[in-house]
Amino acid sequence: MGRSRCSSSSSDAGSSGSAAKVRKRRRLAVLVSTITLLQLTRSKSVKRICDPDRGLRFVNEILNSQHPERCLDRFRMSAAGFLKLESLLRTNPELKETHRMPLRLQLAIYLDWIAHGRTYRDQIEIFQVGNSQITFSRYNMSLVIVECNYRTCFDV
């Protein structure tokens, strides 16, 4: 009916040798897949180095471009309108400008967010700044623009 566990010694030697080879191949496969998995997770978890100067260069490149439609497409505003808004906002004493986040970059992040509704991840890639700096820019510009709007509407 069923095979008995006892078999001849020659078949035992052959089966144990093939079983050892199978175990060795499985171990090798597990080792290769583990190394591959570690490499994939390591490459995804490496933090990108953010460079706010690169973001500011990007904004300046758009504003000084020979193609005005680039600025209209990115900020839904002409370069002249962007610069005028920037000069108006500079007069606001409550505007917080830091050495890492100049006003021009903050305004560009805010307008890009308003114009396109981009996520944090998208804006981090575009402007090369950190998540907290995106939040700072959005909050800071929203607060200042709402306050300016309130003063204008109610003559305060």
N, CA, C and O atoms as a GROMACS GRO file, in nm:
protein
  624
    1MET      N    1   0.082  -0.117   0.000
    1MET     CA    2   0.000   0.000   0.000
    1MET      C    3   0.088   0.124   0.000
    1MET      O    4   0.103   0.191  -0.102
    2GLY      N    5   0.142   0.150   0.112
    2GLY     CA    6   0.228   0.267   0.122
    2GLY      C    7   0.372   0.225   0.126
    2GLY      O    8   0.405   0.110   0.156
    3ARG      N    9   0.456   0.317   0.096
    3ARG     CA   10   0.599   0.288   0.100
    3ARG      C   11   0.646   0.286   0.244
    3ARG      O   12   0.601   0.364   0.328
    4SER      N   13   0.733   0.199   0.268
    4SER     CA   14   0.791   0.198   0.401
    4SER      C   15   0.904   0.299   0.405
    4SER      O   16   0.963   0.330   0.302
    5ARG      N   17   0.933   0.349   0.518
    5ARG     CA   18   1.037   0.450   0.533
    5ARG      C   19   1.174   0.390   0.518
    5ARG      O   20   1.271   0.459   0.489
    6CYS      N   21   1.180   0.263   0.538
    6CYS     CA   22   1.309   0.197   0.525
    6CYS      C   23   1.331   0.163   0.380
    6CYS      O   24   1.243   0.106   0.315
    7SER      N   25   1.445   0.197   0.328
    7SER     CA   26   1.478   0.165   0.190
    7SER      C   27   1.624   0.129   0.184
    7SER      O   28   1.694   0.132   0.285
    8SER      N   29   1.666   0.096   0.070
    8SER     CA   30   1.805   0.053   0.057
    8SER      C   31   1.900   0.168   0.081
    8SER      O   32   1.863   0.284   0.063
    9SER      N   33   2.020   0.136   0.122
    9SER     CA   34   2.119   0.239   0.155
    9SER      C   35   2.163   0.317   0.032
    9SER      O   36   2.198   0.435   0.044
   10SER      N   37   2.163   0.256  -0.084
   10SER     CA   38   2.205   0.328  -0.205
   10SER      C   39   2.103   0.434  -0.243
   10SER      O   40   2.141   0.543  -0.287
   11SER      N   41   1.975   0.406  -0.227
   11SER     CA   42   1.874   0.508  -0.259
   11SER      C   43   1.874   0.617  -0.152
   11SER      O   44   1.843   0.732  -0.183
   12ASP      N   45   1.906   0.583  -0.028
   12ASP     CA   46   1.918   0.682   0.078
   12ASP      C   47   2.029   0.782   0.049
   12ASP      O   48   2.013   0.902   0.068
   13ALA      N   49   2.138   0.732   0.006
   13ALA     CA   50   2.252   0.820  -0.023
   13ALA      C   51   2.219   0.912  -0.139
   13ALA      O   52   2.256   1.030  -0.136
   14GLY      N   53   2.149   0.861  -0.239
   14GLY     CA   54   2.113   0.944  -0.354
   14GLY      C   55   2.009   1.048  -0.318
   14GLY      O   56   2.017   1.162  -0.363
   15SER      N   57   1.910   1.009  -0.237
   15SER     CA   58   1.805   1.103  -0.200
   15SER      C   59   1.855   1.207  -0.101
   15SER      O   60   1.812   1.323  -0.105
   16SER      N   61   1.944   1.168  -0.012
   16SER     CA   62   1.997   1.266   0.083
   16SER      C   63   2.086   1.367   0.011
   16SER      O   64   2.090   1.484   0.050
   17GLY      N   65   2.156   1.324  -0.091
   17GLY     CA   66   2.240   1.415  -0.169
   17GLY      C   67   2.154   1.514  -0.248
   17GLY      O   68   2.187   1.632  -0.254
   18SER      N   69   2.045   1.464  -0.307
   18SER     CA   70   1.957   1.555  -0.382
   18SER      C   71   1.879   1.646  -0.287
   18SER      O   72   1.853   1.762  -0.319
   19ALA      N   73   1.843   1.592  -0.170
   19ALA     CA   74   1.773   1.675  -0.071
   19ALA      C   75   1.865   1.786  -0.020
   19ALA      O   76   1.820   1.898   0.004
   20ALA      N   77   1.992   1.755  -0.003
   20ALA     CA   78   2.089   1.856   0.040
   20ALA      C   79   2.104   1.965  -0.066
   20ALA      O   80   2.116   2.083  -0.036
   21LYS      N   81   2.103   1.921  -0.192
   21LYS     CA   82   2.113   2.020  -0.302
   21LYS      C   83   1.990   2.110  -0.306
   21LYS      O   84   2.001   2.230  -0.330
   22VAL      N   85   1.874   2.052  -0.283
   22VAL     CA   86   1.749   2.130  -0.282
   22VAL      C   87   1.751   2.230  -0.168
   22VAL      O   88   1.716   2.347  -0.186
   23ARG      N   89   1.793   2.184  -0.049
   23ARG     CA   90   1.802   2.275   0.066
   23ARG      C   91   1.900   2.387   0.039
   23ARG      O   92   1.875   2.502   0.075
   24LYS      N   93   2.010   2.354  -0.023
   24LYS     CA   94   2.112   2.454  -0.054
   24LYS      C   95   2.057   2.558  -0.153
   24LYS      O   96   2.080   2.678  -0.137
   25ARG      N   97   1.985   2.510  -0.254
   25ARG     CA   98   1.925   2.603  -0.351
   25ARG      C   99   1.821   2.692  -0.286
   25ARG      O  100   1.813   2.811  -0.315
   26ARG      N  101   1.740   2.633  -0.197
   26ARG     CA  102   1.638   2.713  -0.128
   26ARG      C  103   1.704   2.820  -0.041
   26ARG      O  104   1.660   2.935  -0.041
   27ARG      N  105   1.807   2.782   0.032
   27ARG     CA  106   1.878   2.881   0.115
   27ARG      C  107   1.935   2.993   0.030
   27ARG      O  108   1.926   3.110   0.067
   28LEU      N  109   1.993   2.956  -0.083
   28LEU     CA  110   2.049   3.055  -0.174
   28LEU      C  111   1.940   3.147  -0.228
   28LEU      O  112   1.960   3.268  -0.238
   29ALA      N  113   1.825   3.090  -0.264
   29ALA     CA  114   1.713   3.170  -0.314
   29ALA      C  115   1.662   3.266  -0.208
   29ALA      O  116   1.634   3.383  -0.237
   30VAL      N  117   1.650   3.218  -0.084
   30VAL     CA  118   1.606   3.303   0.026
   30VAL      C  119   1.707   3.414   0.051
   30VAL      O  120   1.669   3.529   0.073
   31LEU      N  121   1.835   3.380   0.047
   31LEU     CA  122   1.940   3.479   0.068
   31LEU      C  123   1.937   3.586  -0.041
   31LEU      O  124   1.946   3.705  -0.011
   32VAL      N  125   1.924   3.545  -0.166
   32VAL     CA  126   1.919   3.641  -0.278
   32VAL      C  127   1.796   3.730  -0.268
   32VAL      O  128   1.805   3.851  -0.288
   33SER      N  129   1.680   3.672  -0.236
   33SER     CA  130   1.559   3.753  -0.225
   33SER      C  131   1.567   3.849  -0.107
   33SER      O  132   1.518   3.962  -0.116
   34THR      N  133   1.626   3.806   0.003
   34THR     CA  134   1.643   3.895   0.119
   34THR      C  135   1.735   4.011   0.086
   34THR      O  136   1.706   4.125   0.121
   35ILE      N  137   1.846   3.982   0.019
   35ILE     CA  138   1.939   4.090  -0.020
   35ILE      C  139   1.871   4.187  -0.114
   35ILE      O  140   1.886   4.308  -0.101
   36THR      N  141   1.796   4.135  -0.210
   36THR     CA  142   1.724   4.221  -0.304
   36THR      C  143   1.622   4.308  -0.233
   36THR      O  144   1.611   4.427  -0.261
   37LEU      N  145   1.548   4.249  -0.140
   37LEU     CA  146   1.450   4.324  -0.063
   37LEU      C  147   1.515   4.433   0.020
   37LEU      O  148   1.465   4.545   0.026
   38LEU      N  149   1.627   4.401   0.084
   38LEU     CA  150   1.699   4.501   0.162
   38LEU      C  151   1.749   4.616   0.075
   38LEU      O  152   1.743   4.732   0.116
   39GLN      N  153   1.798   4.584  -0.044
   39GLN     CA  154   1.845   4.689  -0.134
   39GLN      C  155   1.730   4.778  -0.178
   39GLN      O  156   1.746   4.900  -0.187
   40LEU      N  157   1.615   4.719  -0.206
   40LEU     CA  158   1.499   4.799  -0.247
   40LEU      C  159   1.451   4.890  -0.136
   40LEU      O  160   1.424   5.008  -0.159
   41THR      N  161   1.440   4.836  -0.014
   41THR     CA  162   1.392   4.918   0.097
   41THR      C  163   1.494   5.024   0.134
   41THR      O  164   1.457   5.135   0.171
   42ARG      N  165   1.620   4.993   0.124
   42ARG     CA  166   1.723   5.092   0.156
   42ARG      C  167   1.720   5.206   0.055
   42ARG      O  168   1.733   5.322   0.093
   43SER      N  169   1.703   5.175  -0.072
   43SER     CA  170   1.705   5.279  -0.174
   43SER      C  171   1.583   5.370  -0.162
   43SER      O  172   1.591   5.488  -0.193
   44LYS      N  173   1.469   5.315  -0.115
   44LYS     CA  174   1.349   5.398  -0.101
   44LYS      C  175   1.351   5.480   0.027
   44LYS      O  176   1.288   5.585   0.034
   45SER      N  177   1.422   5.433   0.128
   45SER     CA  178   1.420   5.503   0.255
   45SER      C  179   1.529   5.609   0.267
   45SER      O  180   1.536   5.678   0.369
   46VAL      N  181   1.613   5.622   0.167
   46VAL     CA  182   1.717   5.724   0.172
   46VAL      C  183   1.652   5.860   0.159
   46VAL      O  184   1.576   5.884   0.065
   47LYS      N  185   1.681   5.948   0.253
   47LYS     CA  186   1.622   6.081   0.248
   47LYS      C  187   1.686   6.163   0.138
   47LYS      O  188   1.807   6.158   0.115
   48ARG      N  189   1.602   6.237   0.071
   48ARG     CA  190   1.653   6.327  -0.031
   48ARG      C  191   1.704   6.453   0.038
   48ARG      O  192   1.643   6.502   0.133
   49ILE      N  193   1.814   6.504  -0.010
   49ILE     CA  194   1.868   6.626   0.046
   49ILE      C  195   1.796   6.743  -0.019
   49ILE      O  196   1.799   6.759  -0.141
   50CYS      N  197   1.731   6.824   0.063
   50CYS     CA  198   1.658   6.938   0.012
   50CYS      C  199   1.750   7.058   0.001
   50CYS      O  200   1.834   7.083   0.087
   51ASP      N  201   1.733   7.131  -0.106
   51ASP     CA  202   1.817   7.247  -0.132
   51ASP      C  203   1.728   7.366  -0.167
   51ASP      O  204   1.687   7.380  -0.282
   52PRO      N  205   1.696   7.453  -0.068
   52PRO     CA  206   1.608   7.565  -0.096
   52PRO      C  207   1.665   7.661  -0.200
   52PRO      O  208   1.589   7.730  -0.269
   53ASP      N  209   1.797   7.667  -0.212
   53ASP     CA  210   1.856   7.753  -0.315
   53ASP      C  211   1.818   7.703  -0.453
   53ASP      O  212   1.798   7.782  -0.545
   54ARG      N  213   1.809   7.572  -0.468
   54ARG     CA  214   1.767   7.515  -0.595
   54ARG      C  215   1.623   7.553  -0.626
   54ARG      O  216   1.590   7.583  -0.741
   55GLY      N  217   1.537   7.552  -0.524
   55GLY     CA  218   1.398   7.594  -0.542
   55GLY      C  219   1.387   7.740  -0.581
   55GLY      O  220   1.307   7.776  -0.666
   56LEU      N  221   1.469   7.824  -0.518
   56LEU     CA  222   1.468   7.966  -0.551
   56LEU      C  223   1.521   7.989  -0.692
   56LEU      O  224   1.469   8.075  -0.764
   57ARG      N  225   1.623   7.914  -0.732
   57ARG     CA  226   1.673   7.925  -0.869
   57ARG      C  227   1.566   7.884  -0.969
   57ARG      O  228   1.552   7.945  -1.075
   58PHE      N  229   1.489   7.781  -0.933
   58PHE     CA  230   1.380   7.736  -1.020
   58PHE      C  231   1.275   7.847  -1.036
   58PHE      O  232   1.229   7.872  -1.148
   59VAL      N  233   1.238   7.911  -0.926
   59VAL     CA  234   1.139   8.019  -0.932
   59VAL      C  235   1.193   8.136  -1.014
   59VAL      O  236   1.121   8.191  -1.098
   60ASN      N  237   1.318   8.174  -0.990
   60ASN     CA  238   1.377   8.284  -1.067
   60ASN      C  239   1.386   8.251  -1.216
   60ASN      O  240   1.368   8.338  -1.301
   61GLU      N  241   1.414   8.125  -1.246
   61GLU     CA  242   1.420   8.083  -1.386
   61GLU      C  243   1.284   8.099  -1.453
   61GLU      O  244   1.275   8.142  -1.568
   62ILE      N  245   1.178   8.064  -1.381
   62ILE     CA  246   1.043   8.080  -1.437
   62ILE      C  247   1.009   8.227  -1.454
   62ILE      O  248   0.954   8.267  -1.557
   63LEU      N  249   1.042   8.309  -1.355
   63LEU     CA  250   1.008   8.451  -1.363
   63LEU      C  251   1.088   8.524  -1.470
   63LEU      O  252   1.037   8.616  -1.533
   64ASN      N  253   1.212   8.484  -1.492
   64ASN     CA  254   1.297   8.551  -1.591
   64ASN      C  255   1.298   8.481  -1.726
   64ASN      O  256   1.380   8.512  -1.812
   65SER      N  257   1.208   8.388  -1.744
   65SER     CA  258   1.204   8.309  -1.867
   65SER      C  259   1.163   8.396  -1.986
   65SER      O  260   1.093   8.496  -1.972
   66GLN      N  261   1.209   8.354  -2.103
   66GLN     CA  262   1.169   8.421  -2.226
   66GLN      C  263   1.028   8.379  -2.269
   66GLN      O  264   0.972   8.435  -2.363
   67HIS      N  265   0.975   8.283  -2.200
   67HIS     CA  266   0.842   8.232  -2.233
   67HIS      C  267   0.745   8.269  -2.120
   67HIS      O  268   0.741   8.199  -2.019
   68PRO      N  269   0.667   8.375  -2.135
   68PRO     CA  270   0.577   8.419  -2.027
   68PRO      C  271   0.468   8.317  -1.992
   68PRO      O  272   0.412   8.321  -1.882
   69GLU      N  273   0.439   8.226  -2.085
   69GLU     CA  274   0.336   8.127  -2.055
   69GLU      C  275   0.382   8.027  -1.948
   69GLU      O  276   0.298   7.962  -1.885
   70ARG      N  277   0.512   8.014  -1.927
   70ARG     CA  278   0.561   7.927  -1.819
   70ARG      C  279   0.515   7.978  -1.683
   70ARG      O  280   0.471   7.901  -1.598
   71CYS      N  281   0.525   8.109  -1.664
   71CYS     CA  282   0.482   8.169  -1.537
   71CYS      C  283   0.330   8.160  -1.524
   71CYS      O  284   0.278   8.130  -1.416
   72LEU      N  285   0.259   8.185  -1.633
   72LEU     CA  286   0.114   8.173  -1.628
   72LEU      C  287   0.070   8.031  -1.598
   72LEU      O  288  -0.026   8.009  -1.524
   73ASP      N  289   0.140   7.934  -1.655
   73ASP     CA  290   0.106   7.795  -1.632
   73ASP      C  291   0.136   7.753  -1.489
   73ASP      O  292   0.056   7.682  -1.428
   74ARG      N  293   0.249   7.795  -1.436
   74ARG     CA  294   0.291   7.752  -1.302
   74ARG      C  295   0.213   7.822  -1.192
   74ARG      O  296   0.165   7.758  -1.098
   75PHE      N  297   0.199   7.956  -1.203
   75PHE     CA  298   0.141   8.033  -1.092
   75PHE      C  299   0.005   8.094  -1.124
   75PHE      O  300  -0.056   8.157  -1.038
   76ARG      N  301  -0.043   8.075  -1.247
   76ARG     CA  302  -0.167   8.137  -1.294
   76ARG      C  303  -0.161   8.289  -1.277
   76ARG      O  304  -0.260   8.354  -1.244
   77MET      N  305  -0.042   8.343  -1.302
   77MET     CA  306  -0.017   8.486  -1.285
   77MET      C  307   0.102   8.524  -1.372
   77MET      O  308   0.194   8.444  -1.389
   78SER      N  309   0.099   8.642  -1.427
   78SER     CA  310   0.213   8.686  -1.507
   78SER      C  311   0.332   8.715  -1.416
   78SER      O  312   0.316   8.729  -1.295
   79ALA      N  313   0.449   8.723  -1.476
   79ALA     CA  314   0.570   8.752  -1.397
   79ALA      C  315   0.560   8.890  -1.334
   79ALA      O  316   0.600   8.910  -1.220
   80ALA      N  317   0.506   8.986  -1.410
   80ALA     CA  318   0.491   9.122  -1.356
   80ALA      C  319   0.394   9.122  -1.238
   80ALA      O  320   0.418   9.189  -1.138
   81GLY      N  321   0.284   9.048  -1.249
   81GLY     CA  322   0.188   9.037  -1.139
   81GLY      C  323   0.249   8.971  -1.017
   81GLY      O  324   0.223   9.012  -0.904
   82PHE      N  325   0.330   8.866  -1.040
   82PHE     CA  326   0.397   8.797  -0.931
   82PHE      C  327   0.490   8.893  -0.857
   82PHE      O  328   0.489   8.899  -0.734
   83LEU      N  329   0.570   8.968  -0.931
   83LEU     CA  330   0.665   9.061  -0.870
   83LEU      C  331   0.593   9.175  -0.798
   83LEU      O  332   0.640   9.222  -0.694
   84LYS      N  333   0.481   9.221  -0.853
   84LYS     CA  334   0.402   9.326  -0.788
   84LYS      C  335   0.344   9.275  -0.656
   84LYS      O  336   0.348   9.345  -0.554
   85LEU      N  337   0.290   9.154  -0.658
   85LEU     CA  338   0.236   9.095  -0.536
   85LEU      C  339   0.346   9.075  -0.432
   85LEU      O  340   0.325   9.098  -0.313
   86GLU      N  341   0.462   9.033  -0.478
   86GLU     CA  342   0.575   9.017  -0.386
   86GLU      C  343   0.613   9.150  -0.321
   86GLU      O  344   0.638   9.155  -0.201
   87SER      N  345   0.617   9.257  -0.400
   87SER     CA  346   0.654   9.387  -0.343
   87SER      C  347   0.547   9.438  -0.246
   87SER      O  348   0.580   9.502  -0.147
   88LEU      N  349   0.419   9.409  -0.274
   88LEU     CA  350   0.313   9.447  -0.181
   88LEU      C  351   0.323   9.370  -0.050
   88LEU      O  352   0.302   9.425   0.058
   89LEU      N  353   0.355   9.242  -0.060
   89LEU     CA  354   0.365   9.160   0.061
   89LEU      C  355   0.488   9.194   0.144
   89LEU      O  356   0.488   9.173   0.265
   90ARG      N  357   0.591   9.246   0.081
   90ARG     CA  358   0.712   9.283   0.157
   90ARG      C  359   0.685   9.395   0.256
   90ARG      O  360   0.756   9.406   0.357
   91THR      N  361   0.584   9.476   0.230
   91THR     CA  362   0.552   9.587   0.322
   91THR      C  363   0.480   9.539   0.447
   91THR      O  364   0.466   9.616   0.542
   92ASN      N  365   0.433   9.417   0.448
   92ASN     CA  366   0.360   9.364   0.562
   92ASN      C  367   0.458   9.327   0.674
   92ASN      O  368   0.546   9.243   0.653
   93PRO      N  369   0.444   9.389   0.792
   93PRO     CA  370   0.538   9.362   0.901
   93PRO      C  371   0.522   9.222   0.962
   93PRO      O  372   0.616   9.173   1.025
   94GLU      N  373   0.407   9.159   0.945
   94GLU     CA  374   0.385   9.028   1.005
   94GLU      C  375   0.437   8.913   0.919
   94GLU      O  376   0.432   8.797   0.959
   95LEU      N  377   0.486   8.945   0.803
   95LEU     CA  378   0.537   8.842   0.714
   95LEU      C  379   0.669   8.789   0.768
   95LEU      O  380   0.763   8.865   0.792
   96LYS      N  381   0.675   8.659   0.786
   96LYS     CA  382   0.795   8.597   0.841
   96LYS      C  383   0.880   8.543   0.727
   96LYS      O  384   0.842   8.447   0.660
   97GLU      N  385   0.994   8.604   0.706
   97GLU     CA  386   1.087   8.559   0.604
   97GLU      C  387   1.212   8.509   0.675
   97GLU      O  388   1.267   8.578   0.761
   98THR      N  389   1.256   8.391   0.641
   98THR     CA  390   1.376   8.336   0.702
   98THR      C  391   1.486   8.327   0.597
   98THR      O  392   1.462   8.344   0.478
   99HIS      N  393   1.607   8.299   0.644
   99HIS     CA  394   1.718   8.287   0.549
   99HIS      C  395   1.702   8.163   0.462
   99HIS      O  396   1.757   8.157   0.352
  100ARG      N  397   1.629   8.063   0.511
  100ARG     CA  398   1.608   7.942   0.431
  100ARG      C  399   1.484   7.950   0.344
  100ARG      O  400   1.471   7.876   0.246
  101MET      N  401   1.392   8.039   0.380
  101MET     CA  402   1.267   8.052   0.304
  101MET      C  403   1.244   8.199   0.268
  101MET      O  404   1.170   8.269   0.338
  102PRO      N  405   1.305   8.246   0.160
  102PRO     CA  406   1.281   8.383   0.119
  102PRO      C  407   1.135   8.402   0.075
  102PRO      O  408   1.066   8.306   0.043
  103LEU      N  409   1.092   8.525   0.075
  103LEU     CA  410   0.953   8.557   0.043
  103LEU      C  411   0.915   8.508  -0.096
  103LEU      O  412   0.805   8.456  -0.116
  104ARG      N  413   1.004   8.522  -0.191
  104ARG     CA  414   0.973   8.481  -0.329
  104ARG      C  415   0.943   8.332  -0.335
  104ARG      O  416   0.851   8.290  -0.405
  105LEU      N  417   1.019   8.253  -0.264
  105LEU     CA  418   0.997   8.108  -0.264
  105LEU      C  419   0.867   8.074  -0.191
  105LEU      O  420   0.792   7.986  -0.236
  106GLN      N  421   0.839   8.141  -0.081
  106GLN     CA  422   0.714   8.118  -0.009
  106GLN      C  423   0.593   8.150  -0.096
  106GLN      O  424   0.496   8.075  -0.101
  107LEU      N  425   0.601   8.263  -0.165
  107LEU     CA  426   0.491   8.304  -0.252
  107LEU      C  427   0.474   8.206  -0.368
  107LEU      O  428   0.361   8.173  -0.406
  108ALA      N  429   0.584   8.159  -0.423
  108ALA     CA  430   0.577   8.063  -0.533
  108ALA      C  431   0.513   7.932  -0.486
  108ALA      O  432   0.430   7.874  -0.558
  109ILE      N  433   0.549   7.885  -0.368
  109ILE     CA  434   0.491   7.761  -0.314
  109ILE      C  435   0.342   7.780  -0.291
  109ILE      O  436   0.262   7.692  -0.323
  110TYR      N  437   0.305   7.894  -0.235
  110TYR     CA  438   0.164   7.921  -0.207
  110TYR      C  439   0.082   7.930  -0.337
  110TYR      O  440  -0.023   7.867  -0.348
  111LEU      N  441   0.131   8.005  -0.433
  111LEU     CA  442   0.057   8.020  -0.558
  111LEU      C  443   0.048   7.888  -0.636
  111LEU      O  444  -0.054   7.859  -0.698
  112ASP      N  445   0.155   7.810  -0.632
  112ASP     CA  446   0.153   7.679  -0.698
  112ASP      C  447   0.050   7.589  -0.632
  112ASP      O  448  -0.020   7.514  -0.700
  113TRP      N  449   0.041   7.595  -0.502
  113TRP     CA  450  -0.056   7.516  -0.427
  113TRP      C  451  -0.199   7.560  -0.461
  113TRP      O  452  -0.286   7.476  -0.486
  114ILE      N  453  -0.223   7.692  -0.462
  114ILE     CA  454  -0.356   7.744  -0.493
  114ILE      C  455  -0.393   7.715  -0.638
  114ILE      O  456  -0.507   7.678  -0.667
  115ALA      N  457  -0.297   7.730  -0.729
  115ALA     CA  458  -0.326   7.714  -0.872
  115ALA      C  459  -0.350   7.568  -0.911
  115ALA      O  460  -0.436   7.539  -0.994
  116HIS      N  461  -0.275   7.477  -0.851
  116HIS     CA  462  -0.280   7.338  -0.895
  116HIS      C  463  -0.329   7.239  -0.789
  116HIS      O  464  -0.360   7.125  -0.821
  117GLY      N  465  -0.335   7.283  -0.663
  117GLY     CA  466  -0.376   7.192  -0.556
  117GLY      C  467  -0.279   7.078  -0.537
  117GLY      O  468  -0.320   6.964  -0.511
  118ARG      N  469  -0.152   7.106  -0.549
  118ARG     CA  470  -0.050   7.001  -0.541
  118ARG      C  471  -0.036   6.948  -0.399
  118ARG      O  472  -0.065   7.018  -0.301
  119THR      N  473   0.007   6.824  -0.390
  119THR     CA  474   0.030   6.761  -0.260
  119THR      C  475   0.166   6.807  -0.205
  119THR      O  476   0.246   6.868  -0.275
  120TYR      N  477   0.187   6.775  -0.078
  120TYR     CA  478   0.316   6.807  -0.017
  120TYR      C  479   0.430   6.740  -0.094
  120TYR      O  480   0.532   6.803  -0.122
  121ARG      N  481   0.411   6.614  -0.126
  121ARG     CA  482   0.517   6.538  -0.194
  121ARG      C  483   0.552   6.603  -0.328
  121ARG      O  484   0.670   6.613  -0.363
  122ASP      N  485   0.451   6.645  -0.403
  122ASP     CA  486   0.477   6.711  -0.532
  122ASP      C  487   0.556   6.839  -0.512
  122ASP      O  488   0.653   6.866  -0.584
  123GLN      N  489   0.516   6.919  -0.414
  123GLN     CA  490   0.585   7.046  -0.392
  123GLN      C  491   0.725   7.026  -0.336
  123GLN      O  492   0.814   7.106  -0.365
  124ILE      N  493   0.746   6.925  -0.258
  124ILE     CA  494   0.881   6.894  -0.210
  124ILE      C  495   0.971   6.862  -0.327
  124ILE      O  496   1.086   6.907  -0.332
  125GLU      N  497   0.920   6.785  -0.423
  125GLU     CA  498   0.998   6.751  -0.543
  125GLU      C  499   1.025   6.873  -0.629
  125GLU      O  500   1.136   6.891  -0.680
  126ILE      N  501   0.925   6.957  -0.645
  126ILE     CA  502   0.938   7.073  -0.734
  126ILE      C  503   1.031   7.178  -0.676
  126ILE      O  504   1.123   7.225  -0.744
  127PHE      N  505   1.009   7.215  -0.550
  127PHE     CA  506   1.081   7.327  -0.491
  127PHE      C  507   1.201   7.287  -0.406
  127PHE      O  508   1.276   7.374  -0.360
  128GLN      N  509   1.221   7.158  -0.384
  128GLN     CA  510   1.336   7.108  -0.310
  128GLN      C  511   1.347   7.166  -0.168
  128GLN      O  512   1.455   7.206  -0.125
  129VAL      N  513   1.236   7.168  -0.099
  129VAL     CA  514   1.235   7.209   0.042
  129VAL      C  515   1.166   7.100   0.121
  129VAL      O  516   1.102   7.011   0.064
  130GLY      N  517   1.178   7.106   0.251
  130GLY     CA  518   1.120   7.004   0.337
  130GLY      C  519   0.971   7.023   0.360
  130GLY      O  520   0.914   7.127   0.327
  131ASN      N  521   0.911   6.921   0.419
  131ASN     CA  522   0.768   6.921   0.448
  131ASN      C  523   0.730   7.036   0.542
  131ASN      O  524   0.628   7.102   0.521
  132SER      N  525   0.810   7.059   0.644
  132SER     CA  526   0.779   7.166   0.739
  132SER      C  527   0.788   7.304   0.673
  132SER      O  528   0.715   7.396   0.710
  133GLN      N  529   0.877   7.317   0.576
  133GLN     CA  530   0.889   7.446   0.506
  133GLN      C  531   0.771   7.468   0.412
  133GLN      O  532   0.729   7.582   0.392
  134ILE      N  533   0.718   7.363   0.354
  134ILE     CA  534   0.597   7.375   0.272
  134ILE      C  535   0.481   7.420   0.360
  134ILE      O  536   0.406   7.511   0.325
  135THR      N  537   0.468   7.356   0.476
  135THR     CA  538   0.362   7.394   0.570
  135THR      C  539   0.378   7.538   0.614
  135THR      O  540   0.280   7.613   0.618
  136PHE      N  541   0.501   7.577   0.649
  136PHE     CA  542   0.529   7.714   0.690
  136PHE      C  543   0.489   7.813   0.582
  136PHE      O  544   0.426   7.915   0.611
  137SER      N  545   0.524   7.784   0.458
  137SER     CA  546   0.492   7.875   0.348
  137SER      C  547   0.342   7.887   0.326
  137SER      O  548   0.289   7.998   0.310
  138ARG      N  549   0.274   7.774   0.325
  138ARG     CA  550   0.130   7.776   0.303
  138ARG      C  551   0.059   7.853   0.414
  138ARG      O  552  -0.026   7.938   0.386
  139TYR      N  553   0.094   7.824   0.538
  139TYR     CA  554   0.029   7.890   0.651
  139TYR      C  555   0.062   8.039   0.654
  139TYR      O  556  -0.027   8.123   0.670
  140ASN      N  557   0.189   8.071   0.639
  140ASN     CA  558   0.234   8.209   0.647
  140ASN      C  559   0.168   8.295   0.539
  140ASN      O  560   0.117   8.403   0.569
  141MET      N  561   0.168   8.248   0.417
  141MET     CA  562   0.110   8.327   0.308
  141MET      C  563  -0.041   8.335   0.320
  141MET      O  564  -0.100   8.440   0.292
  142SER      N  565  -0.105   8.227   0.362
  142SER     CA  566  -0.251   8.231   0.381
  142SER      C  567  -0.289   8.334   0.486
  142SER      O  568  -0.382   8.413   0.466
  143LEU      N  569  -0.217   8.333   0.596
  143LEU     CA  570  -0.245   8.427   0.703
  143LEU      C  571  -0.228   8.572   0.657
  143LEU      O  572  -0.313   8.656   0.686
  144VAL      N  573  -0.121   8.601   0.588
  144VAL     CA  574  -0.092   8.737   0.544
  144VAL      C  575  -0.193   8.783   0.439
  144VAL      O  576  -0.241   8.896   0.444
  145ILE      N  577  -0.226   8.697   0.345
  145ILE     CA  578  -0.319   8.736   0.239
  145ILE      C  579  -0.460   8.756   0.294
  145ILE      O  580  -0.529   8.849   0.253
  146VAL      N  581  -0.503   8.670   0.384
  146VAL     CA  582  -0.635   8.688   0.446
  146VAL      C  583  -0.638   8.817   0.527
  146VAL      O  584  -0.737   8.890   0.525
  147GLU      N  585  -0.529   8.845   0.598
  147GLU     CA  586  -0.523   8.968   0.676
  147GLU      C  587  -0.527   9.092   0.586
  147GLU      O  588  -0.596   9.189   0.616
  148CYS      N  589  -0.453   9.088   0.477
  148CYS     CA  590  -0.455   9.201   0.382
  148CYS      C  591  -0.593   9.218   0.321
  148CYS      O  592  -0.639   9.330   0.302
  149ASN      N  593  -0.659   9.108   0.291
  149ASN     CA  594  -0.794   9.112   0.237
  149ASN      C  595  -0.890   9.171   0.338
  149ASN      O  596  -0.978   9.250   0.302
  150TYR      N  597  -0.876   9.133   0.464
  150TYR     CA  598  -0.962   9.185   0.572
  150TYR      C  599  -0.944   9.336   0.586
  150TYR      O  600  -1.043   9.409   0.597
  151ARG      N  601  -0.821   9.383   0.585
  151ARG     CA  602  -0.794   9.527   0.596
  151ARG      C  603  -0.853   9.603   0.478
  151ARG      O  604  -0.908   9.712   0.495
  152THR      N  605  -0.841   9.546   0.360
  152THR     CA  606  -0.891   9.612   0.240
  152THR      C  607  -1.044   9.619   0.242
  152THR      O  608  -1.101   9.723   0.210
  153CYS      N  609  -1.108   9.510   0.279
  153CYS     CA  610  -1.255   9.506   0.279
  153CYS      C  611  -1.317   9.593   0.386
  153CYS      O  612  -1.421   9.655   0.363
  154PHE      N  613  -1.256   9.599   0.501
  154PHE     CA  614  -1.317   9.670   0.615
  154PHE      C  615  -1.244   9.799   0.652
  154PHE      O  616  -1.276   9.861   0.753
  155ASP      N  617  -1.148   9.840   0.573
  155ASP     CA  618  -1.073   9.965   0.594
  155ASP      C  619  -1.022   9.977   0.738
  155ASP      O  620  -1.038  10.081   0.802
  156VAL      N  621  -0.964   9.872   0.786
  156VAL     CA  622  -0.911   9.870   0.923
  156VAL      C  623  -0.770   9.923   0.924
  156VAL      O  624  -0.707   9.929   1.029
   0.00000   0.00000   0.00000
